[in-house]
Amino acid sequence: MSTPASSSPADHRAMLSAVAQARGSRATRLRQRLLRRTSTRFALGVLLLIVLAALLAPWFATHDPMSGSNDALLPPLSPGHWLGTDDLGRDLWSRVVYGTRISLLVGIASSALAVSIGVTVGALAGYFGGWLDTVLMRIAEFFQTLPRFVLALIVIALFGASTGKLILVIGLLAWPQMARVVRATVASLKQAPFVDAARVAGLRDRTIIAGEILPNVAAPIIVLGSLDIAAAILIEASLSFFGLGDPNAISWGGMLNDAQQYLRSAWWMSAFPGLGIALTVLSFNILGDALNDALNPRGEGAS
């Protein structure tokens, strides 16, 4: 009776090389699908500039964004002030640059909070099912029926405005959609053969969820997370426009609030922060759509 030949070190190295090549080929195809659209490349370029401006704001800014001067309401391209000045003589370029920080901070942090809650709730509901699924999904449905902006407006008006409160309120109101998507995907995967094999191997439920199932739910999590960033930036700007933003932070929405009285006489006060909001939100939405197309396995054959 013949026995199977044991694999040699050379065979093992060849197998590892094949796995590495397969992963590299998959990453290359993903990058090609992601960058094939001009709009996606434009969005990535805009977001790269915004991130650099936020990280290197002291070097990008030409003036102290908080200090005023006697040069009030200078138009764009004035000497020493590329985008002009506001009603207090503050340099508009420097304020727009520093405004990127609060937008990205609120957007990314609140999205991370929403993703953390949504993934946890969705994974537990989808994997265990039963009464736990019913309770968690009813809670998610309740939160999903609440008007996010109106509720955030009420909470901030009652308890005061700060960057931390903005992040907390926006993040706590944004998780239900993530939870429902993750729950549906986990419920469809929990009976998959590789999950059954993990159970037979004696792995605990939390290990199976975190190590076997959630990596296969990464695509919708990434897509929804990027879209949540755009929505959070828009909500923060809207709250700041109504005077409910952090009074100690420079934000594009707050700059729009300051510009209300000067829409005709100093159009640049509202135009440039408004352009920053529009480009940032549009770029994150374009990136979310592109990620959805690139990470969708059904797009492999169509591309």
VOVORO-407868 format. One line per 2 residues: number of its first residue (from 0); their letters; for each residue x, y, z of N, C-alpha, C. Coordinates in steps of 0.001 Angstrom, whole numbers, plus 500000, padded with zeros to 6 digits. Layout:
BEGIN
NUM = A = X/Y/Z/X/Y/Z/X/Y/Z; ...
This chain:
BEGIN
0 = MS = 500850/498815/500000/500000/500000/500000/500889/501240/500000; 500694/502109/499036/501555/503283/498889/501123/504375/499848
2 = TP = 502097/505125/500331/501843/506246/501225/502117/507536/500483; 501356/508586/500774/501578/509834/500076/502933/510413/500410
4 = AS = 503581/510920/499400/504904/511491/499594/504792/512800/500359; 505707/512986/501317/505698/514232/502085/506249/515360/501219
6 = SS = 505715/516547/501433/506137/517689/500625/507530/518120/501039; 508335/518469/500064/509699/518911/500314/509718/520395/500612
8 = PA = 510816/520918/501182/510940/522364/501411/510778/523164/500128; 511239/522609/499014/511100/523319/497737/509632/523464/497351
10 = DH = 508861/522363/497580/507421/522440/497286/506743/523469/498181; 507164/523527/499451/506573/524487/500382/506875/525916/499945
12 = RA = 508136/526160/499519/508499/527499/499050/507732/527851/497781; 507535/526887/496909/506798/527141/495676/505343/527487/495974
14 = ML = 504766/526804/496970/503385/527088/497344/503261/528495/497918; 504195/528885/498814/504177/530221/499372/504355/531284/498295
16 = SA = 505221/530989/497325/505430/531931/496227/504168/532091/495391; 503455/530983/495167/502222/531048/494392/501160/531860/495121
18 = VA = 501082/531678/496453/500117/532454/497242/500450/533936/497177; 501739/534267/497318/502162/535667/497267/501862/536279/495901
20 = QA = 502100/535515/494828/501808/536022/493491/500316/536238/493294; 499508/535325/493837/498056/535479/493712/497578/536727/494436
22 = RG = 498124/536953/495640/497743/538160/496383/498187/539414/495649; 499415/539380/495101/499910/540536/494360/499075/540811/493117
24 = SR = 498686/539733/492418/497850/539898/491234/496485/540468/491595; 495928/540021/492712/494633/540544/493151/494725/542018/493521
26 = AT = 495825/542392/494207/496011/543789/494578/496182/544669/493343; 496884/544134/492343/497075/544897/491107/495754/545111/490385
28 = RL = 494928/544055/490312/493616/544193/489653/492734/545179/490412; 492793/545118/491744/492005/546039/492554/492434/547480/492305
30 = RQ = 493733/547712/492256/494240/549062/492008/493844/549540/490611; 493902/548662/489633/493518/549047/488273/492038/549395/488180
32 = RL = 491189/548606/488847/489752/548902/488819/489452/550201/489551; 490198/550452/490623/489945/551641/491423/490357/552910/490683
34 = LR = 491452/552837/489921/492005/554036/489294/491638/554189/487822; 490768/553340/487307/490478/553418/485882/489629/554632/485517
36 = RT = 488923/555209/486494/488087/556366/486227/488849/557649/486518; 488668/558627/485641/489296/559933/485858/488745/560594/487121
38 = ST = 487454/560419/487370/486838/561040/488541/487439/560501/489834; 487781/559220/489859/488382/558641/491058/489779/559199/491286
40 = RF = 490545/559321/490227/491888/559894/490363/491810/561345/490824; 490823/562069/490313/490624/563454/490754/490280/563496/492242
42 = AL = 489369/562621/492673/488963/562601/494085/490137/562255/494991; 490934/561275/494597/492095/560894/495404/493103/562039/495482
44 = GV = 493280/562768/494365/494184/563908/494375/493706/565010/495307; 492405/565292/495273/491835/566318/496152/491998/565913/497615
46 = LL = 491675/564661/497927/491779/564203/499319/493222/564191/499801; 494148/563865/498920/495560/563900/499298/495988/565318/499660
48 = LI = 495567/566296/498861/495902/567691/499150/495276/568145/500465; 494040/567733/500711/493350/568132/501939/494031/567518/503166
50 = VL = 494414/566264/503062/495102/565612/504184/496456/566278/504441; 497184/566580/503382/498468/567262/503546/498282/568637/504178
52 = AA = 497242/569360/503737/496973/570679/504308/496659/570574/505796; 495903/569539/506181/495561/569362/507588/496793/569011/508425
54 = LL = 497642/568136/507900/498821/567703/508647/499895/568782/508701; 500001/569564/507637/501072/570557/507527/500528/571974/507540
56 = AP = 499423/572170/508246/498773/573489/508250/499706/574626/508667; 500547/574470/509699/501434/575585/510070/502401/575984/508957
58 = WF = 502757/575037/508084/503666/575337/506982/502914/575846/505752; 501673/575379/505560/500881/575831/504421/500333/577246/504648
60 = AT = 499961/577552/505874/499356/578854/506174/500408/579957/506108; 499975/581115/505647/500884/582253/505522/500731/583252/506669
62 = HD = 499656/583133/507455/499404/584041/508566/498815/583252/509736; 498782/583876/510885/498062/583317/512028/496567/583390/511715
64 = PM = 495876/582259/511665/494472/582279/511235/493525/582955/512221; 493986/583174/513446/493121/583765/514465/493365/585256/514673
66 = SG = 494472/585775/514184/494799/587171/514453/494240/588071/513351; 493547/589123/513760/492998/590072/512813/493982/591177/512486
68 = SN = 493556/592078/511595/494396/593208/511189/493486/594327/510697; 494094/595401/510296/493325/596522/509751/492949/596327/508286
70 = DA = 493462/595244/507685/493190/594979/506260/491933/594134/506121; 490797/594675/506508/489542/593923/506454/488961/593904/505048
72 = LL = 488379/592767/504678/487644/592593/503429/488480/592888/502195; 489757/592510/502245/490575/592609/501033/490150/591515/500061
74 = PP = 490043/591822/498766/489624/590809/497782/490738/589804/497516; 490423/588702/496844/491452/587717/496499/492557/588338/495645
76 = LS = 493744/587730/495732/494943/588149/495010/495478/589495/495494; 495051/589917/496670/495641/591112/497264/497060/590789/497721
78 = PG = 497952/591779/497753/499337/591524/498186/499387/590901/499585; 499982/589726/499678/500120/589049/500955/498917/588236/501377
80 = HW = 497829/588298/500621/496607/587563/500983/496015/586943/499705; 496351/585679/499455/495964/585023/498214/494450/584971/498022
82 = LG = 493744/584636/499088/492283/584514/498985/491575/585700/499627; 492299/586749/499950/491690/587912/500571/491623/587777/502082
84 = TD = 490865/588672/502716/490695/588656/504168/489209/588731/504510; 488886/588409/505770/487489/588473/506194/487193/589822/506839
86 = DL = 486056/589916/507491/485625/591199/508055/486491/591666/509216; 487276/590754/509813/488171/591131/510910/489621/591238/510453
88 = GR = 489839/591154/509155/491187/591263/508622/492003/589990/508729; 491372/588860/509003/492090/587591/509111/492307/586996/507716
90 = DL = 493470/586413/507521/493825/585854/506210/492953/584648/505887; 492256/584714/504745/491287/583675/504410/491968/582369/504009
92 = WS = 493082/582444/503300/493804/581233/502919/494212/580435/504155; 494764/581126/505145/495205/580437/506360/494024/579812/507101
94 = RV = 492892/580483/507108/491727/579946/507799/491137/578742/507046; 491154/578802/505722/490682/577653/504939/491583/576439/505173
96 = VY = 492901/576679/505216/493846/575583/505454/493619/574958/506825; 493499/575767/507862/493280/575225/509206/491889/574603/509335
98 = GT = 490936/575055/508516/489595/574468/508554/489559/573017/508122; 490578/572586/507356/490618/571174/506961/490754/570260/508172
100 = RI = 491379/570745/509230/491644/569894/510391/490364/569460/511086; 489489/570420/511367/488262/570069/512085/487355/569209/511222
102 = SL = 487325/569474/509904/486477/568673/509021/486933/567224/508979; 488232/567010/508801/488742/565637/508747/488654/564949/510106
104 = LV = 488929/565697/511168/488868/565095/512507/487461/564614/512818; 486468/565481/512622/485085/565094/512909/484642/563985/511962
106 = GI = 484970/564105/510683/484545/563102/509709/485117/561727/509993; 486427/561650/510175/487080/560353/510363/486752/559760/511732
108 = AS = 486798/560582/512784/486555/560058/514135/485110/559595/514308; 484142/560379/513835/482744/559962/513971/482447/558748/513105
110 = SA = 483072/558665/511929/482896/557479/511092/483497/556247/511759; 484664/556396/512393/485275/555274/513099/484388/554796/514244
112 = LA = 483765/555747/514953/482849/555374/516037/481638/554633/515486; 481059/555157/514394/479896/554510/513792/480238/553114/513269
114 = VS = 481414/552972/512659/481842/551661/512146/482032/550680/513300; 482653/551129/514385/482893/550236/515529/481576/549716/516104
116 = IG = 480627/550624/516321/479344/550200/516878/478581/549342/515882; 478521/549797/514632/477749/549080/513620/478269/547686/513347
118 = VT = 479586/547539/513264/480173/546221/513000/479923/545288/514184; 480085/545792/515401/479863/544961/516584/478412/544492/516672
120 = VG = 477480/545443/516534/476060/545096/516612/475663/544169/515479; 476078/544484/514267/475711/543663/513110/476279/542263/513177
122 = AL = 477536/542148/513634/478157/540820/513719/477464/539953/514764; 477147/540531/515921/476472/539759/516966/475076/539341/516513
124 = AG = 474337/540265/515893/472981/539945/515449/472986/538896/514351; 473895/539034/513390/473928/538093/512278/474423/536718/512659
126 = YF = 475381/536642/513583/475975/535346/513921/475101/534538/514872; 474593/535185/515909/473830/534452/516918/472345/534371/516594
128 = GG = 471806/535367/515875/470401/535322/515488/469470/535305/516688; 468276/534756/516490/467322/534586/517583/466874/535893/518205
130 = WL = 466640/535845/519531/466146/537024/520225/467147/538172/520221; 468441/537837/520230/469461/538890/520207/469397/539672/518891
132 = DT = 469219/538947/517797/469068/539591/516493/467848/540504/516484; 466744/540028/517014/465504/540825/517027/465677/542100/517842
134 = VL = 466250/541982/519032/466416/543150/519902/467360/544177/519269; 468516/543713/518791/469505/544636/518232/468989/545322/516966
136 = MR = 468279/544597/516127/467761/545202/514909/466614/546170/515186; 465820/545917/516229/464774/546882/516588/465402/548178/517093
138 = IA = 466498/548051/517845/467208/549244/518314/467791/550007/517121; 468361/549266/516184/468926/549909/514989/467846/550618/514181
140 = EF = 466690/549978/514045/465595/550603/513305/465120/551878/513993; 465098/551866/515321/464694/553064/516056/465655/554220/515767
142 = FQ = 466950/553948/515863/467930/554993/515594/467878/555450/514134; 467571/554515/513234/467555/554861/511812/466387/555771/511463
144 = TL = 465322/555723/512250/464174/556591/511981/464388/558009/512485; 465395/558214/513329/465635/559551/513869/466318/560422/512824
146 = PR = 465849/561653/512641/466539/562572/511715/467873/563001/512298; 468947/562567/511674/470274/562760/512246/470601/564228/512513
148 = FV = 470408/565051/511496/470808/566449/511640/469964/567170/512687; 468656/566925/512666/467771/567609/513618/468109/567193/515046
150 = LA = 468330/565889/515265/468655/565424/516605/470007/565961/517064; 470986/565979/516148/472288/566543/516490/472157/568024/516831
152 = LI = 471307/568707/516102/471061/570127/516356/470506/570338/517761; 469551/569507/518148/468926/569628/519469/469921/569310/520576
154 = VI = 470673/568218/520410/471619/567803/521455/472701/568854/521662; 473266/569363/520570/474328/570360/520688/473781/571658/521284
156 = AL = 472550/572021/520904/471950/573240/521443/471703/573118/522949; 471365/571924/523415/471059/571727/524824/472311/571569/525687
158 = FG = 473296/570863/525184/474454/570505/526008/475726/571257/525642; 475649/572139/524670/476814/572926/524309/477634/572280/523213
160 = AS = 478419/573121/522535/479180/572663/521379/480650/572479/521728; 481199/571369/521281/482636/571112/521338/482936/570048/520295
162 = TG = 484185/569956/519911/484542/568974/518884/484234/567552/519351; 484514/567253/520613/484237/565913/521136/482760/565578/521117
164 = KL = 481919/566527/521469/480475/566286/521455/479964/566101/520039; 480507/566876/519097/480114/566710/517696/480432/565302/517205
166 = IL = 481640/564839/517512/482047/563490/517094/481140/562440/517720; 480876/562581/519008/480063/561596/519722/478637/561552/519170
168 = VI = 478019/562710/518998/476631/562752/518528/476514/562208/517107; 477388/562669/516216/477310/562227/514817/477587/560728/514721
170 = GL = 478598/560240/515452/478928/558816/515402/477825/557932/515957; 477189/558362/517055/476127/557559/517675/474865/557509/516825
172 = LA = 474712/558447/515905/473521/558466/515051/473751/557826/513685; 474994/557418/513410/475319/556957/512058/475523/555450/511936
174 = WP = 475442/554684/513051/475814/553271/512997/474749/552313/512462; 473432/552645/512476/472439/551631/512099/472597/551048/510697
176 = QM = 472905/551870/509706/473046/551326/508350/474195/550340/508271; 475309/550676/508918/476436/549747/508958/476033/548440/509633
178 = AR = 475295/548530/510733/474881/547325/511455/474005/546432/510585; 473087/547011/509840/472180/546207/509014/472927/545509/507875
180 = VV = 473879/546215/507256/474650/545609/506167/475530/544480/506694; 476223/544713/507810/477087/543686/508382/476260/542495/508861
182 = RA = 475130/542756/509459/474267/541671/509947/473833/540755/508801; 473418/541358/507667/472973/540558/506527/474110/539706/505968
184 = TV = 475304/540274/505880/476442/539535/505319/476901/538426/506258; 476967/538730/507544/477392/537714/508525/476381/536572/508571
186 = AS = 475086/536898/508523/474061/535847/508547/474188/534901/507354; 474614/535441/506204/474769/534590/505016/476060/533779/505054
188 = LK = 477038/534222/505842/478334/533537/505876/478467/532540/507023; 477610/532626/508034/477840/531808/509233/477657/530317/508981
190 = QA = 476985/529940/507878/476850/528528/507540/477797/528098/506425; 478740/528972/506074/479693/528646/505014/480617/527517/505463
192 = PF = 481143/526739/504514/482007/525612/504876/483215/526002/505714; 483828/527149/505421/485025/527513/506187/484668/527874/507629
194 = VD = 483449/528340/507866/483011/528625/509232/482722/527311/509957; 482080/526359/509264/481861/525035/509863/483189/524369/510222
196 = AA = 484179/524531/509359/485489/523945/509628/486122/524581/510870; 485921/525886/511025/486459/526565/512207/485782/526073/513473
198 = RV = 484472/525808/513394/483767/525277/514566/484270/523880/514915; 484450/523052/513894/484943/521694/514118/486338/521735/514746
200 = AG = 487126/522732/514357/488482/522868/514899/488468/523353/516339; 487297/523710/516860/487192/524104/518256/487402/525578/518527
202 = LR = 487369/526391/517494/487553/527829/517703/486330/528421/518397; 486558/529413/519246/485469/530071/519944/484697/530966/518977
204 = DR = 483467/531283/519389/482618/532110/518531/483262/533456/518225; 483827/534110/519234/484419/535434/518995/485610/535344/518056
206 = TI = 486355/534225/518127/487485/534037/517217/486998/533802/515800; 485917/533047/515662/485352/532792/514338/484838/534091/513722
208 = IA = 484134/534891/514531/483585/536149/514019/484712/537085/513596; 485687/537279/514483/486748/538253/514215/487748/537769/513180
210 = GE = 488082/536483/513214/489145/535979/512355/488705/535353/511050; 487467/534837/511002/487016/534122/509819/485931/534864/509028
212 = IL = 484994/535491/509736/483842/536093/509051/484082/537557/508695; 484496/538356/509676/484620/539800/509430/485602/540160/508312
214 = PN = 486719/539444/508131/487567/539773/506975/486833/539680/505646; 485799/538852/505576/485013/538728/504350/483921/539789/504239
216 = VA = 483800/540627/505262/482812/541712/505246/483527/543054/505089; 484828/543003/504817/485614/544240/504779/485145/545193/503690
218 = AP = 484735/544659/502530/484373/545534/501408/483228/546493/501746; 482062/546007/502187/480998/546961/502520/481341/547868/503689
220 = II = 482150/547382/504629/482558/548230/505762/483377/549418/505269; 484326/549162/504367/485174/550233/503838/484346/551233/503042
222 = VL = 483448/550724/502205/482625/551605/501368/481731/552492/502229; 480988/551887/503152/480086/552668/504002/480864/553616/504917
224 = GS = 482043/553199/505355/482855/554074/506198/483266/555346/505470; 483655/555219/504207/484043/556411/503437/482850/557322/503191
226 = LD = 481676/556749/502957/480480/557569/502768/480055/558241/504065; 480269/557561/505192/479952/558153/506496/480839/559365/506788
228 = IA = 482085/559325/506335/482974/560475/506531/482403/561708/505836; 481961/561521/504586/481387/562645/503841/480147/563194/504538
230 = AA = 479275/562307/505009/478048/562751/505685/478376/563488/506975; 479374/563001/507724/479750/563647/508990/480328/565034/508747
232 = IL = 481142/565184/507718/481704/566499/507391/480595/567484/507057; 479596/567015/506315/478485/567881/505932/477652/568275/507154
234 = IE = 477417/567344/508070/476644/567653/509277/477413/568644/510155; 478714/568420/510321/479515/569348/511129/479499/570746/510535
236 = AS = 479648/570847/509216/479635/572155/508566/478274/572830/508730; 477208/572048/508652/475862/572608/508794/475640/573112/510220
238 = LS = 476071/572329/511214/475930/572761/512604/476742/574024/512874; 477957/574068/512330/478789/575255/512519/478182/576464/511817
240 = FF = 477551/576242/510685/476902/577342/509969/475784/577952/510811; 475105/577119/511582/474035/577614/512456/474574/578112/513796
242 = GL = 475890/578208/513922/476482/578720/515148/476594/577709/516262; 476509/576399/515934/476552/575351/516950/477817/574502/516851
244 = GD = 478820/575031/516164/480093/574334/516103/480972/574694/517282; 482138/574091/517343/483092/574374/518424/483588/575809/518277
246 = PN = 483312/576687/519245/483723/578092/519105/485233/578287/519161; 485950/577282/519644/487407/577395/519764/488148/576811/518567
248 = AI = 487413/576322/517582/488035/575693/516418/487664/576458/515151; 488569/576446/514184/488306/577059/512885/487675/576000/511996
250 = SW = 486455/576248/511545/485776/575288/510682/485196/576011/509475; 485064/575268/508389/484505/575853/507170/483065/576301/507387
252 = GG = 482298/575537/508136/480926/575931/508419/480863/577211/509231; 481780/577358/510204/481835/578582/510982/482213/579776/510136
254 = ML = 483083/579567/509148/483457/580648/508241/482261/581077/507395; 481435/580113/507008/480212/580460/506263/479252/581255/507142
256 = ND = 479206/580901/508428/478367/581650/509358/478830/583105/509460; 480143/583313/509510/480688/584669/509581/480415/585457/508301
258 = AQ = 480268/584746/507178/480142/585423/505881/478712/585780/505521; 477730/585427/506342/476336/585655/505967/476036/587118/505654
260 = QY = 476627/588025/506396/476332/589443/506204/477058/590050/505007; 477973/589266/504413/478816/589828/503357/478702/589046/502045
262 = LR = 477560/588423/501817/477410/587585/500628/477569/588394/499340; 477140/589648/499347/477240/590471/498145/478499/591323/498126
264 = SA = 478851/591863/499262/479983/592790/499286/481331/592082/499368; 481370/590851/499911/482631/590105/500037/482348/588632/499756
266 = WW = 482084/588319/498500/481678/586968/498105/482720/585910/498459; 484003/586322/498507/485076/585357/498757/485028/584762/500160
268 = MS = 484405/585475/501097/484316/584943/502454/483500/583655/502517; 482520/583520/501661/481702/582306/501633/482114/581345/500521
270 = AF = 482678/581880/499433/482978/581041/498275/484048/579991/498573; 485135/580398/499210/486261/579470/499382/486008/578398/500443
272 = PG = 485467/578720/501620/485116/577617/502538/484011/576735/501982; 483051/577340/501251/482004/576527/500630/482578/575586/499588
274 = LG = 483559/576058/498832/484223/575200/497845/484971/574068/498528; 485609/574365/499666/486308/573316/500410/485363/572225/500874
276 = IA = 484190/572608/501394/483187/571615/501827/482723/570781/500640; 482392/571465/499534/481849/570760/498366/482863/569768/497806
278 = LT = 484113/570192/497651/485127/569309/497076/485419/568121/497982; 485473/568361/499292/485770/567263/500222/484655/566237/500246
280 = VL = 483416/566699/500387/482278/565773/500441/482139/565035/499113; 482274/565753/497995/482169/565116/496680/483261/564078/496490
282 = SF = 484481/564377/496921/485592/563445/496739/485390/562169/497545; 484920/562296/498793/484663/561094/499586/483528/560262/498981
284 = NI = 482511/560916/498441/481416/560172/497804/481888/559456/496538; 482706/560136/495734/483257/559497/494538/484129/558313/494921
286 = LG = 484951/558504/495963/485813/557412/496416/484991/556238/496931; 483896/556516/497640/483037/555439/498115/482432/554644/496973
288 = DA = 481952/555338/495933/481396/554641/494768/482472/553818/494058; 483662/554389/493937/484746/553660/493266/485166/552426/494055
290 = LN = 485225/552558/495375/485563/551401/496201/484502/550314/496098; 483249/550733/496029/482162/549763/495885/482316/548970/494592
292 = DA = 482649/549662/493507/482828/548981/492220/484078/548103/492229; 485163/548593/492841/486417/547859/492813/486384/546630/493720
294 = LN = 485699/546728/494848/485672/545631/495801/484554/544648/495560; 483647/544983/494633/482527/544095/494320/483018/542953/493463
296 = PR = 482962/541717/493953/483483/540585/493172/482813/540426/491826; 481552/540872/491709/480864/540715/490430/481429/541634/489374
298 = GE = 482169/542664/489813/482796/543555/488840/484006/542959/488165; 484475/541834/488684/485685/541215/488114/485470/540792/486688
300 = GA = 484313/540225/486452/484096/539750/485120/483693/540818/484156; 483104/541896/484674/482638/542952/483824/483709/543893/483409
302 = S = 484774/543946/484180/485806/544908/483872/486700/544415/482750
